[in-house]
Amino acid sequence: MNEMTELERGYRRLVAFFPKSFRTENSEEIIAVLLATASPDQRRPGLTESLDLLAGAFRMHMGLSRAPRSVVTAVRLMCLGAVAELAVLITVLVTQGSIRAAAVARYPHYTAAATQAVGHDVTGDMVVLPILVLAWLWVAWGNGRGSQLARVAAIVFASLYTLVLVLELSEDVALVAPAAMIASSVAWALGVAAVVFILRPRSWPYYERPARDRAQDALV
């Protein structure tokens, strides 16, 4: 009995990650099925089933329970894009010394100006990049729920990112901060790939659903 109680507690902790309205109607049934299919000597939820439950909870919170595969893939890419933006920030902070040295070496006659410019860029990145991380997560959440606004926002973000990346390449930023540029390129590629998926023909009906259907999904 104690082993089963411990296992049940583990399942209940995992089911608690699902939206409240879903838990109210389905939690007892889900836990009963999980307990019935568990091994006789099992004391804790397995890694695979734990990940499956957490993934299911994530899909529901993101509004992906009814989304086509193309939208699901796009949302995953956007979330990865947010992670890549965070990697850009970490890369800039870790390599700012080498960036400053490269800037001074490239512009030896403007040592003070180059050092000051790098400092301003790093400060700007510390402000802008966390905002971009949150922006991509919001866009991912909105697209998961079929929001046309979030869809347009994703296209605009990817377009602006492309423009900024082209400008940075034209200004030889890649020669001064190669690691940061590589991380930025990964984030850009993920964003563009996500836009490709949300513009696929099979994605359009999901965004064209009536407002009442999208509102109902938001309550799940």
C-alpha positions as CSV (number, residue, x, y, z in Angstrom):
1,M,0.0,0.0,0.0
2,N,2.9,2.4,0.9
3,E,4.6,1.8,-2.5
4,M,1.3,2.4,-4.4
5,T,0.7,5.6,-2.4
6,E,4.2,6.9,-3.2
7,L,3.7,6.1,-6.9
8,E,0.3,7.8,-6.9
9,R,1.8,10.9,-5.3
10,G,4.3,11.0,-8.1
11,Y,1.6,10.7,-10.7
12,R,-0.4,13.4,-9.1
13,R,2.6,15.8,-9.0
14,L,3.0,15.3,-12.8
15,V,-0.7,15.6,-13.5
16,A,-0.7,18.9,-11.6
17,F,1.2,20.5,-14.5
18,F,-1.9,20.2,-16.7
19,P,-4.4,23.1,-17.0
20,K,-6.8,23.3,-14.1
21,S,-9.9,22.8,-16.2
22,F,-8.5,19.7,-17.7
23,R,-7.4,18.3,-14.3
24,T,-10.9,18.9,-12.8
25,E,-12.5,16.6,-15.5
26,N,-9.8,14.1,-16.2
27,S,-7.1,13.8,-13.5
28,E,-8.7,10.9,-11.6
29,E,-9.2,8.9,-14.7
30,I,-5.6,9.5,-15.9
31,I,-4.1,8.6,-12.5
32,A,-6.3,5.4,-12.4
33,V,-5.0,4.4,-15.8
34,L,-1.4,5.1,-14.9
35,L,-1.7,3.1,-11.7
36,A,-3.4,0.2,-13.5
37,T,-0.6,0.0,-16.1
38,A,2.3,0.4,-13.7
39,S,4.5,-2.5,-12.8
40,P,3.7,-4.4,-9.6
41,D,6.9,-3.3,-7.9
42,Q,7.1,0.2,-9.4
43,R,7.5,2.9,-6.7
44,R,8.0,6.0,-8.8
45,P,6.9,7.3,-12.3
46,G,9.3,6.2,-15.0
47,L,11.4,8.8,-16.9
48,T,9.6,8.1,-20.2
49,E,6.1,8.4,-18.8
50,S,7.1,11.5,-16.8
51,L,8.4,13.2,-19.9
52,D,5.3,12.2,-21.8
53,L,3.0,13.7,-19.2
54,L,5.1,16.9,-19.0
55,A,5.1,17.1,-22.8
56,G,1.3,16.7,-22.8
57,A,0.9,19.4,-20.2
58,F,3.1,21.7,-22.2
59,R,1.1,21.1,-25.4
60,M,-2.1,22.0,-23.6
61,H,-0.7,25.2,-22.0
62,M,0.6,26.3,-25.4
63,G,-2.8,25.5,-27.0
64,L,-1.4,22.8,-29.2
65,S,-3.9,20.0,-28.3
66,R,-5.8,20.6,-31.6
67,A,-3.0,22.2,-33.7
68,P,-1.8,20.5,-36.9
69,R,1.6,19.1,-37.0
70,S,3.0,22.0,-39.0
71,V,1.9,24.5,-36.3
72,V,3.3,22.2,-33.6
73,T,6.6,22.1,-35.3
74,A,6.6,25.9,-35.8
75,V,5.9,26.5,-32.1
76,R,8.8,24.1,-31.1
77,L,11.1,26.0,-33.4
78,M,10.0,29.3,-31.9
79,C,10.8,27.9,-28.4
80,L,14.1,26.8,-29.6
81,G,14.6,30.2,-31.1
82,A,14.0,31.7,-27.6
83,V,16.7,29.3,-26.2
84,A,19.0,30.4,-29.0
85,E,18.5,34.1,-28.1
86,L,19.4,33.3,-24.6
87,A,22.5,31.5,-25.9
88,V,23.4,34.7,-27.8
89,L,23.2,36.7,-24.6
90,I,25.4,34.3,-22.7
91,T,27.9,34.2,-25.6
92,V,28.1,38.0,-25.7
93,L,28.7,38.2,-21.9
94,V,31.3,35.4,-21.9
95,T,33.2,36.6,-24.9
96,Q,33.0,40.4,-24.4
97,G,36.7,40.5,-23.5
98,S,37.7,38.9,-26.8
99,I,35.2,41.1,-28.7
100,R,36.7,44.2,-27.2
101,A,40.2,42.9,-28.1
102,A,39.2,42.1,-31.7
103,A,37.6,45.6,-32.1
104,V,40.8,47.3,-30.8
105,A,43.0,45.1,-33.1
106,R,40.8,45.9,-36.1
107,Y,40.6,49.7,-35.4
108,P,44.0,50.4,-33.7
109,H,43.7,54.2,-34.4
110,Y,40.4,54.3,-32.5
111,T,41.2,52.2,-29.4
112,A,39.1,54.3,-27.0
113,A,36.2,54.6,-29.4
114,A,36.2,50.9,-30.2
115,T,36.3,49.9,-26.5
116,Q,33.4,52.3,-25.7
117,A,31.4,51.0,-28.7
118,V,31.8,47.4,-27.5
119,G,30.7,48.4,-24.1
120,H,27.6,50.1,-25.5
121,D,26.8,47.1,-27.6
122,V,27.1,44.7,-24.7
123,T,24.8,46.9,-22.6
124,G,22.3,47.1,-25.4
125,D,22.4,43.3,-25.8
126,M,21.7,42.8,-22.1
127,V,18.5,44.9,-22.5
128,V,17.3,43.7,-26.0
129,L,18.1,40.0,-25.9
130,P,16.0,39.1,-22.8
131,I,13.1,41.0,-24.5
132,L,13.6,39.0,-27.6
133,V,13.5,35.8,-25.6
134,L,10.2,36.8,-24.0
135,A,8.9,38.0,-27.4
136,W,9.6,34.6,-29.1
137,L,8.0,32.8,-26.2
138,W,4.9,35.0,-26.5
139,V,4.8,34.5,-30.3
140,A,5.1,30.7,-29.8
141,W,2.2,30.7,-27.2
142,G,0.0,32.8,-29.5
143,N,0.7,30.7,-32.6
144,G,0.0,27.5,-30.6
145,R,-3.5,29.0,-29.9
146,G,-4.0,30.0,-33.5
147,S,-3.7,33.7,-33.1
148,Q,-3.5,35.6,-36.3
149,L,-1.8,38.5,-34.5
150,A,0.9,36.1,-33.2
151,R,1.3,34.7,-36.7
152,V,1.9,38.2,-38.2
153,A,4.2,39.0,-35.3
154,A,6.3,35.9,-36.1
155,I,6.6,37.0,-39.7
156,V,7.6,40.6,-38.7
157,F,10.1,39.4,-36.1
158,A,11.8,37.0,-38.6
159,S,11.9,39.8,-41.3
160,L,13.4,42.3,-38.9
161,Y,15.9,39.7,-37.7
162,T,16.9,39.1,-41.3
163,L,17.5,42.8,-41.8
164,V,19.5,43.2,-38.6
165,L,21.6,40.2,-39.5
166,V,22.4,41.5,-43.0
167,L,23.4,44.9,-41.5
168,E,25.7,43.3,-39.0
169,L,27.3,41.2,-41.7
170,S,27.8,44.3,-43.8
171,E,29.5,46.0,-40.8
172,D,31.9,43.1,-40.3
173,V,30.5,42.2,-36.9
174,A,31.2,38.6,-37.7
175,L,34.9,39.4,-37.7
176,V,34.8,41.0,-34.3
177,A,32.2,38.7,-32.6
178,P,32.2,35.4,-34.5
179,A,30.7,33.3,-31.7
180,A,27.9,35.7,-31.1
181,M,27.2,35.9,-34.8
182,I,27.0,32.1,-35.1
183,A,24.5,32.0,-32.2
184,S,22.5,34.8,-33.8
185,S,22.5,32.9,-37.1
186,V,21.1,29.8,-35.4
187,A,18.3,31.9,-33.8
188,W,17.5,33.6,-37.1
189,A,17.4,30.2,-38.9
190,L,15.0,28.8,-36.3
191,G,12.8,31.8,-36.7
192,V,12.7,31.7,-40.4
193,A,12.0,27.9,-40.4
194,A,9.1,28.5,-38.0
195,V,7.6,31.1,-40.3
196,V,7.8,28.6,-43.2
197,F,5.8,26.1,-41.2
198,I,3.1,28.5,-40.1
199,L,2.7,29.6,-43.8
200,R,2.2,26.0,-45.0
201,P,-1.3,25.4,-46.5
202,R,-2.2,22.9,-43.8
203,S,-1.6,25.6,-41.2
204,W,-4.1,28.1,-42.6
205,P,-7.3,26.5,-41.4
206,Y,-6.1,26.5,-37.8
207,Y,-5.6,30.2,-37.9
208,E,-9.0,30.8,-39.6
209,R,-11.1,29.0,-37.0
210,P,-13.9,31.0,-35.4
211,A,-13.1,33.1,-32.4
212,R,-15.3,31.0,-30.2
213,D,-13.2,27.9,-31.0
214,R,-10.0,29.7,-30.1
215,A,-11.5,31.0,-26.9
216,Q,-12.6,27.4,-26.0
217,D,-9.0,26.2,-26.5
218,A,-7.7,28.9,-24.2
219,L,-9.8,27.4,-21.4
220,V,-8.4,23.9,-21.8
